[in-house]
Amino acid sequence: MADNTQHSDEAVEAAVFRRLVAHLDEHVDVQNIDLMNLAGFCRNCLSKWYVAAAAEHGMEVDYEGARERVYGMPYADWKRLHQREASDEQRAEFERKRSG
């Protein structure tokens, strides 16, 4: 029974991850710096966590592959299509929170 529960938990967690990635994809107007300033993580953080989790499970996933999974396309394409230059206010907020 415990194996069944663990499998169910992992299935739910995987579904939540996919929903989070889909939600971020639906809101490409929300910049990574906005996410960092508000929540302390961004799409790049998710990519790094993906690489780390894969390694914990004996799988090798490179950072660019993880970013493509999270961004839904190569990062360079996403950046060209959706990333705006951070404002002075956004950068100041990021630095304040990072050093605080």
C-alpha positions as CSV (number, residue, x, y, z in Angstrom):
1,M,0.0,0.0,0.0
2,A,2.8,2.4,0.8
3,D,4.2,2.0,-2.7
4,N,0.8,2.8,-4.2
5,T,0.6,6.0,-2.1
6,Q,4.1,7.0,-3.0
7,H,3.3,6.4,-6.7
8,S,0.1,8.5,-6.3
9,D,2.0,11.3,-4.6
10,E,4.6,11.4,-7.3
11,A,2.0,11.4,-10.0
12,V,0.2,14.3,-8.3
13,E,3.5,16.2,-7.8
14,A,4.4,15.6,-11.5
15,A,1.0,16.9,-12.6
16,V,1.5,20.0,-10.4
17,F,4.9,20.7,-11.9
18,R,3.4,20.4,-15.4
19,R,0.6,22.8,-14.5
20,L,3.1,25.3,-13.0
21,V,5.1,25.2,-16.2
22,A,2.0,25.6,-18.3
23,H,0.8,28.5,-16.1
24,L,4.2,30.2,-16.6
25,D,3.9,29.6,-20.3
26,E,0.5,31.2,-20.4
27,H,2.0,34.3,-18.6
28,V,5.1,35.0,-20.6
29,D,4.5,38.7,-19.8
30,V,5.7,37.9,-16.3
31,Q,9.4,38.4,-16.4
32,N,11.9,36.3,-14.5
33,I,13.0,39.3,-12.5
34,D,9.3,39.9,-11.5
35,L,9.2,36.3,-10.2
36,M,12.5,36.6,-8.4
37,N,11.4,39.9,-6.7
38,L,8.0,38.5,-5.7
39,A,8.6,34.9,-5.0
40,G,12.4,34.4,-4.8
41,F,12.5,31.9,-7.7
42,C,12.1,32.1,-11.5
43,R,12.0,29.8,-14.5
44,N,15.8,29.5,-14.4
45,C,15.6,28.3,-10.8
46,L,13.0,25.7,-11.8
47,S,15.5,24.5,-14.5
48,K,18.3,24.2,-12.0
49,W,16.0,22.3,-9.6
50,Y,15.0,20.0,-12.5
51,V,18.7,19.2,-13.1
52,A,19.3,18.6,-9.4
53,A,16.3,16.3,-9.0
54,A,17.3,14.3,-12.1
55,A,20.7,13.8,-10.7
56,E,19.2,12.7,-7.4
57,H,17.4,10.0,-9.4
58,G,20.5,8.9,-11.3
59,M,19.6,10.7,-14.5
60,E,21.7,13.2,-16.4
61,V,19.9,16.2,-17.6
62,D,21.9,19.2,-18.7
63,Y,20.9,22.8,-17.8
64,E,19.9,23.8,-21.4
65,G,17.7,20.7,-21.7
66,A,16.0,21.5,-18.4
67,R,15.5,25.1,-19.5
68,E,13.9,23.9,-22.7
69,R,11.6,21.7,-20.7
70,V,10.6,24.7,-18.4
71,Y,10.5,27.3,-21.1
72,G,8.8,25.1,-23.7
73,M,11.4,26.1,-26.3
74,P,15.2,26.7,-26.4
75,Y,16.0,29.5,-23.9
76,A,17.5,31.7,-26.6
77,D,14.2,31.6,-28.5
78,W,12.2,32.4,-25.4
79,K,14.5,35.2,-24.5
80,R,14.3,36.7,-28.0
81,L,10.5,36.4,-28.1
82,H,9.5,37.4,-24.5
83,Q,12.3,38.8,-22.4
84,R,12.3,42.6,-21.8
85,E,15.2,44.6,-20.4
86,A,14.7,44.9,-16.6
87,S,13.9,48.4,-15.4
88,D,16.2,50.2,-13.0
89,E,13.5,49.7,-10.3
90,Q,13.3,46.0,-10.9
91,R,17.1,45.6,-10.7
92,A,17.2,47.7,-7.6
93,E,14.5,45.6,-5.9
94,F,16.4,42.4,-6.9
95,E,19.6,43.7,-5.4
96,R,17.9,44.9,-2.3
97,K,16.3,41.5,-1.7
98,R,19.4,39.6,-2.7
99,S,21.6,41.5,-0.3
100,G,19.0,41.8,2.5
